[in-house]
Every structure is written in C-alpha cells, then in structure tokens.
Amino acid sequence: MPIDKIVPDVAAAVAGVKDGDTIMISGFGFAGVPNDLIHGVLDSGAKDLTIISNNAGTGTEGLAALIGSGRVTRIICSYPRSKGSDLFDARYAAGEIELELVPQGTLSERMRAAGAGVAGFYTPTGVGTDLAEGKEVRNFDGRDYVLELPLRADIALVQAYQADRWGNLTYRKAARNFGPVMAMAADLTIVQAREIVPLGEMDPETIVTPSIFVDRVVHIDNDREWDI
C-alpha cells in the first residue's frame, strides 16, 4: 500500500488528542501558527493540556482561544506577555495556568536536543538568574554554564507551506520558525499545509522537514498575510 499521510479534514488530523497531553505549537508572532489545528484541539474537548510555544497567544483566536477556554493548565514559552495576550494574562493572574519561562534560544535547542537524542546540554544563558534555580551549573574554561534538558511532547502542531503525501515539508519565510525542531521532538506530528504537491515535485534540496518526522497532513488553503 502506498504511503499517504494526507487526512481529509482537521477533525481527522487531531483525532486521538487526549486529556493531559503535551502539545508543541509552531509560530513566531503571527507567522506560522497552525490556527486551524489549534481550533481542532479546542473542538476535541481535550483538557489539562501542557503547551510548548514561543508565546502565549494574542487576541481571541488560536492559542489564545485554547488558553481562554481553560483547557491549558501549563505553558512553556519564552515570550508569554505581548500586546493582546489578555486571555493568558487573566488566567495567570488568577493562578489558573502555570508558566515555565525559557529563553528563546534555549527553548529551540531543548527541542532540537529531544529530536536528536541528546541527553542534555550546557548553556551560559540564564546563569545567575532565577531561570537557573535548581539546575546544575558547571564551569568550563572559567565560565559558568547551566544544564538544560531535552523538551519532548506527545504532539506537535506545525504549519508548513508545501507538503507531499509522504509528509515531506517546506516552509515559507518567517513561518518556518520552530516547525522543524518541533516536528522532530514529538511522538505525533500533525501538519497543516497550504499546498499539497505531487510526490517527486519537491526539489530534495528544498525539503526542510523529511517525511520521517511527520505523521499526518491536512490541506488548509490559507493565504492570510500573517502566515508567511
């Protein structure tokens, strides 16, 4: 039987998401946020979720809507507060959501480490601050470094520009952001792609995420400006 990871709709893409899951969500600002998949998780009714994302959502759609619904009990991110992050702000002020703050480069590297099978790494980022509290610190060549551990997830929600039926992916401009490392670091990677192209049409040199890291792909013809 030929490999075909294309699913018919968002509901099929997020099938199996369950209470207590840890979910990575790609995106940097508005770029590359898989809003349709996020709303699919919202519609699934799953609760007690841990979210790993660069920020905590803005406005009332996408991640902000998921947080506002009360389904998210913990978020791991590097930029929780921004203009329009009102729903996160309210939940956090009320003690209804736990926050783990991670420097942006460390966040990305912790996910890359998980995907690459690296047990941990030392970084100077965060040394001497509250972010290093409780973590091992070692000195190398006269400089202190803090030990950071891999960051894994049950599910990754990723937005891509193009996909084929095997699950090979390309991204477009800023929308690439955390998608590649999240696809590597999750047990189940679900992708919404703006274009589905025939197998063999992609130049192998342009494929950023190989199909081995992708489990499901749903076609969302989404040309919103912020998705580039």
C-alpha positions as CSV (number, residue, x, y, z in Angstrom):
1,M,0.0,0.0,0.0
2,P,1.5,3.4,-0.9
3,I,2.4,5.8,1.9
4,D,-0.3,8.5,2.2
5,K,-0.3,10.7,5.3
6,I,-2.9,13.1,3.9
7,V,-6.1,13.2,6.0
8,P,-9.4,14.6,4.9
9,D,-10.1,17.3,7.5
10,V,-8.9,18.9,10.7
11,A,-11.0,16.5,12.9
12,A,-9.2,13.6,11.4
13,A,-5.9,15.3,11.8
14,V,-6.3,15.9,15.6
15,A,-8.0,12.5,16.3
16,G,-6.6,11.0,19.4
17,V,-5.6,14.1,21.2
18,K,-6.4,13.4,24.8
19,D,-6.6,14.9,28.3
20,G,-3.2,15.6,29.8
21,D,-1.2,15.7,26.5
22,T,1.8,18.0,26.0
23,I,1.4,19.8,22.7
24,M,4.0,21.8,20.8
25,I,2.6,24.6,18.6
26,S,4.7,26.3,16.0
27,G,4.7,30.0,15.3
28,F,6.6,33.2,15.9
29,G,4.2,36.1,16.5
30,F,1.5,35.5,13.8
31,A,3.8,33.8,11.4
32,G,3.4,30.0,11.0
33,V,0.8,29.5,13.7
34,P,-1.4,26.4,12.8
35,N,-4.6,28.1,13.9
36,D,-6.9,25.5,12.2
37,L,-5.3,22.7,14.1
38,I,-5.4,24.6,17.4
39,H,-9.1,25.1,16.9
40,G,-9.4,21.4,16.1
41,V,-7.9,20.6,19.5
42,L,-10.3,23.1,21.0
43,D,-13.2,21.3,19.4
44,S,-11.9,17.9,20.6
45,G,-12.6,18.9,24.2
46,A,-9.2,17.7,25.4
47,K,-8.2,19.4,28.7
48,D,-5.4,19.6,31.3
49,L,-3.0,20.3,28.4
50,T,0.6,21.5,28.6
51,I,1.5,23.8,25.7
52,I,5.0,24.4,24.4
53,S,5.1,27.5,22.2
54,N,7.1,30.6,21.7
55,N,4.4,32.9,23.1
56,A,1.1,32.6,24.9
57,G,-1.2,33.7,22.1
58,T,-2.7,37.1,21.3
59,G,-6.3,38.3,20.6
60,T,-9.1,35.7,20.9
61,E,-8.2,33.1,18.2
62,G,-5.8,30.2,18.0
63,L,-3.7,29.6,21.1
64,A,-5.4,32.5,22.9
65,A,-8.7,30.8,22.5
66,L,-7.4,27.5,23.8
67,I,-5.9,29.2,26.8
68,G,-9.1,31.2,27.3
69,S,-11.2,28.0,27.3
70,G,-9.4,26.9,30.5
71,R,-8.1,23.7,28.9
72,V,-4.4,24.6,29.3
73,T,-3.0,24.2,32.8
74,R,0.7,24.8,32.0
75,I,2.6,26.6,29.3
76,I,6.3,26.5,28.5
77,C,7.3,29.5,26.4
78,S,9.8,32.3,26.0
79,Y,7.5,35.3,25.4
80,P,4.3,35.0,27.4
81,R,3.2,38.6,27.5
82,S,2.7,40.8,24.5
83,K,0.1,43.2,23.2
84,G,-3.2,41.3,23.1
85,S,-2.2,38.5,25.4
86,D,-5.1,39.4,27.6
87,L,-6.5,35.8,28.0
88,F,-3.2,34.4,29.2
89,D,-2.7,37.4,31.5
90,A,-6.0,36.9,33.1
91,R,-5.5,33.1,33.7
92,Y,-2.0,33.6,35.0
93,A,-3.1,36.4,37.4
94,A,-5.9,34.1,38.7
95,G,-3.4,31.3,39.3
96,E,-5.2,29.1,36.7
97,I,-2.2,28.4,34.5
98,E,1.4,27.5,35.3
99,L,4.2,29.2,33.4
100,E,7.7,27.9,32.7
101,L,9.7,30.6,31.2
102,V,12.6,29.5,28.9
103,P,14.9,31.8,26.9
104,Q,14.1,31.6,23.3
105,G,17.4,30.1,22.1
106,T,17.3,27.6,24.9
107,L,13.7,26.7,24.1
108,S,14.6,25.9,20.5
109,E,17.8,23.9,21.5
110,R,15.9,21.9,24.1
111,M,13.5,20.7,21.4
112,R,16.3,20.1,18.9
113,A,18.1,18.0,21.6
114,A,15.0,15.9,22.1
115,G,14.7,15.2,18.4
116,A,18.4,14.4,18.0
117,G,18.6,12.1,21.0
118,V,20.9,14.4,23.1
119,A,20.5,13.9,26.8
120,G,21.2,17.5,27.7
121,F,23.5,20.5,27.1
122,Y,25.2,23.3,28.9
123,T,24.5,26.9,28.0
124,P,25.6,30.2,29.6
125,T,22.1,31.6,29.1
126,G,20.3,32.1,32.4
127,V,23.3,31.6,34.7
128,G,22.9,33.7,37.8
129,T,19.2,34.3,37.3
130,D,16.0,32.7,38.6
131,L,15.9,30.7,35.4
132,A,18.8,28.6,36.6
133,E,17.4,27.9,40.0
134,G,17.5,24.2,40.9
135,K,19.6,23.4,37.8
136,E,23.2,22.0,37.7
137,V,25.8,24.7,36.9
138,R,29.3,23.7,35.8
139,N,32.3,25.8,35.0
140,F,34.1,25.3,31.6
141,D,37.3,27.3,30.9
142,G,36.4,29.9,33.5
143,R,32.8,30.4,32.5
144,D,29.6,29.1,34.2
145,Y,27.1,27.1,32.2
146,V,23.7,25.7,33.2
147,L,22.5,22.3,32.3
148,E,19.3,22.2,30.2
149,L,17.4,19.0,29.4
150,P,15.5,18.0,26.3
151,L,12.0,19.1,25.7
152,R,9.6,16.5,24.3
153,A,5.9,16.4,23.5
154,D,3.1,14.0,22.8
155,I,2.0,16.0,19.8
156,A,3.4,18.8,17.6
157,L,1.1,21.1,15.6
158,V,3.0,22.6,12.7
159,Q,2.2,24.8,9.8
160,A,4.0,24.2,6.5
161,Y,3.9,25.8,3.1
162,Q,4.1,22.7,1.0
163,A,3.7,19.0,1.7
164,D,3.5,15.8,-0.3
165,R,1.7,12.6,0.6
166,W,4.7,11.2,2.2
167,G,4.9,14.2,4.6
168,N,7.9,16.0,3.3
169,L,7.6,19.7,4.2
170,T,8.8,23.1,3.0
171,Y,8.2,26.3,4.9
172,R,7.8,29.9,3.8
173,K,9.9,32.8,5.2
174,A,9.3,33.5,8.9
175,A,6.6,30.8,9.1
176,R,9.4,28.3,9.3
177,N,10.5,29.3,12.8
178,F,10.1,26.4,15.3
179,G,8.3,24.0,13.0
180,P,11.3,21.8,12.0
181,V,12.5,21.2,15.6
182,M,9.0,20.6,16.9
183,A,8.4,18.0,14.2
184,M,11.5,16.2,15.4
185,A,10.6,16.4,19.1
186,A,7.1,15.0,19.3
187,D,5.7,11.5,19.2
188,L,3.0,12.5,16.8
189,T,3.5,15.4,14.3
190,I,0.4,16.9,12.7
191,V,0.8,19.4,9.9
192,Q,-1.5,21.9,8.2
193,A,-0.1,22.7,4.7
194,R,-1.2,25.5,2.4
195,E,-0.3,23.4,-0.7
196,I,-0.2,19.6,-1.4
197,V,2.1,18.8,-4.3
198,P,2.5,15.5,-6.2
199,L,5.2,13.2,-4.9
200,G,8.5,13.9,-6.5
201,E,7.7,17.6,-7.4
202,M,9.7,19.0,-4.5
203,D,13.4,19.6,-5.1
204,P,15.0,17.4,-2.4
205,E,17.4,20.3,-1.7
206,T,14.4,22.4,-0.6
207,I,12.9,19.9,1.8
208,V,13.4,21.2,5.4
209,T,11.5,18.5,7.3
210,P,11.8,15.0,5.9
211,S,8.7,12.8,5.9
212,I,10.1,10.5,8.7
213,F,9.2,13.2,11.2
214,V,5.6,13.7,10.0
215,D,2.6,11.6,10.7
216,R,-0.5,13.4,9.4
217,V,-1.0,16.2,6.9
218,V,-4.2,18.2,6.3
219,H,-4.6,20.7,3.4
220,I,-5.7,24.1,4.6
221,D,-5.7,26.6,1.8
222,N,-4.9,29.6,3.9
223,D,-3.5,32.7,2.4
224,R,-3.7,35.0,5.3
225,E,-0.9,37.5,5.2
226,W,0.4,36.7,8.7
227,D,1.0,33.1,7.7
228,I,4.1,33.8,5.6
